[in-house]
Every structure is written in C-alpha cells, then in structure tokens.
Amino acid sequence: MMTTPTETVIEVAGLTKRYRDTVAVDDVSFAIEKDRIYGLLGRNGAGKTTVMSILTAQNFATSGDVRVFGQHPYENAKVLRRMCFVRESQRYPDDALPSHAFATARLFFPRWNQELADRLVADFQLPMRKRIKKLSRGQLSAVGVIIGIASRAEITFFDEPYLGLDAVARQIFYDRLLEDYTEAPRTVILSSHLIDEVANLIERVLVIDRGRILMNEETDAVRDRAANIVGETAAVEAFVRGREVIHRESLGHVSSVTVLGALTDDDRREVAASGLDIAPVSLQQLIVRTTQHANGEHPSTQEGALR
C-alpha cells in the first residue's frame, strides 16, 4: 500500500538561543509537517516560548537555521501572514474592544472566517462592548483563542493562551479546535503543561527540557513505550529485573513500577502468570517521569514538574 508523502512546513537545524550566561535553547533540530497537531510540551522555562517566538520572527536566534515554508521568516510578510501566534501575554491598545482585535485579525489573516469567529464569541460568552483591559483573565484568554481558531492560519501556535479559561471553557476550546481542524486542516503547535487534557488532540509529541528536545514521537508510540506493573512487590521486582525503570512506588507489600519499553506477548503472559496487573501510563505521567529520569531527578519531585 502506497503512503502519501508528507510536506514539511517548518525546518529547524541547530537552533540555539543564549541570553548572556543562560542557554534558553540548546542546538535544537526538528521538522514540523503540514496539517498535523503537535504538542510542544515541557515545564516552565524549558524553552517552549523561545522556540515559538523565533519561529514566528518575534525573537532572534543566536545561531542555527529556521525555515518556514522553505523561507526565513524574519521580515518576510508573505510567510508571517500564513502564521498565527497566540500567547497568554498578548497586549492590546488600552481602549480596544474585542471587536477591534477581531477586525484587525480579519485584515491580517487571509483565511479569516468571520462566521466562525461569531460562533466562538457566543460559545465563550464574550462581552463585546467591554474594553479588553477590563476583561477578566478568562475573557482575555477567549479573545486569543478565538483569533487563533478563526484565523485558520496555515500554521497556528497556541502558547498556553487558554490557561485563564475554566475547565468547561477549556473543553470548548479543545472541541472547537478539533472540529474546525477537521473541516479546515492546518498545522497546529499547542504548548501546554495540561498534558492529559490535550492528549487526545495532539498527533505528535515534542518534549523540550532545559532547552533541548527530549522526545519527538507520534503520540500513540509514546503511549506504548511504557507500562505500570502492579502487584505483590517481590513478583513485580522479579519481572522488572533487567528492565529500565523510570518510577517506583510502594504501599505495604504492593508495588507499582513503571518500565520503559513495549511489552511483548510473552511479557504479558508472564505478567498474568505471576498474578500481576498491567496499568496504563498517562501521557503526562510518562513525559514527567521520562524527563526526570533523563535528568536524574528524584521521583518525589514529579508532581508539578511540567508546571
């Protein structure tokens, strides 16, 4: 069966960004394919925002090469009009109303869909006659989310602009983004530390930690790369002996051990014969534990590690 070749829309080679003595991005290389949803994941300060800022020409690399649609994005209006970068810290004029922000976006983005924007305004119950500077954090987040979705830009970056939304509003964002992505495919790069919330959206995982790419894999492949083995401690330890363990926790005589590597059919039969259970590892657990394992951190620091 023949497969359709994929088209690369972003190419990054040897990207480095230094701020005096701090290396924010350290020799990073990766490619982004057309019409896919990527999760750019990592703890605060890992380098996510810096990478996105450089790709959208809002920051400059110290060294390395960045190509978007095969061209350098800096001062390149043809490239920049094909991208939308939505971030939580977006600033607007003091007297601006949401309608002003949307009118400006409609002029800038050639694929802007006004009908979609109007539906999203209703979905998020956004007060259109209230100045942006007077909006709540959640309402301000909604302005950015609406622009990001309604722009239908060929490449859209969401740098956690939805953090001000409550859980219900965030679910509306995920649902509307996926619905419109299905109707009008484009490339989406979604930065988040709420990994399990976005796990069903993202098709490929890019994990950045301390300025370096730690993981660049299909989401399904990431889910398959580890398992929790649960049961009587002695039996669990016997099974995991010789395997790469990234997390252990015990309560009394029962242990749960997370091991890297896909389990074979023989492994599963051995687990069953030993009276053990296999529990799935959530995407967030796996990324947090893999990140800590790579950095030699103690498992007790896992909670909030990507916050």
NORTA-V608750 format. One record per run of one state. SS is the DSSP state (a for helix, b for strand, c for the rest). FROM is the first residue (numbers start at 1). TO is the last residue. Records with the same first field share a line. If there is no record, write none. Layout:
BEGIN
SS=FROM-TO ; FROM-TO
END
This chain:
BEGIN
c=1-7 ; 20-21 ; 34-36 ; 42-47 ; 56-62 ; 69-70 ; 72-76 ; 81-82 ; 88-96 ; 109-113 ; 124-130 ; 135-136 ; 151-154 ; 160-166 ; 184-186 ; 193-194 ; 199-203 ; 210-211 ; 224-225 ; 241-244 ; 252-253 ; 261-264 ; 274-276 ; 280-282 ; 296-298 ; 302-307
b=8-19 ; 22-33 ; 37-41 ; 63-68 ; 71-71 ; 83-87 ; 97-97 ; 131-131 ; 155-159 ; 187-192 ; 204-209 ; 212-218 ; 226-232 ; 245-251 ; 254-260 ; 277-279
a=48-55 ; 77-80 ; 98-108 ; 114-123 ; 132-134 ; 137-150 ; 167-183 ; 195-198 ; 219-223 ; 233-240 ; 265-273 ; 283-295 ; 299-301
END
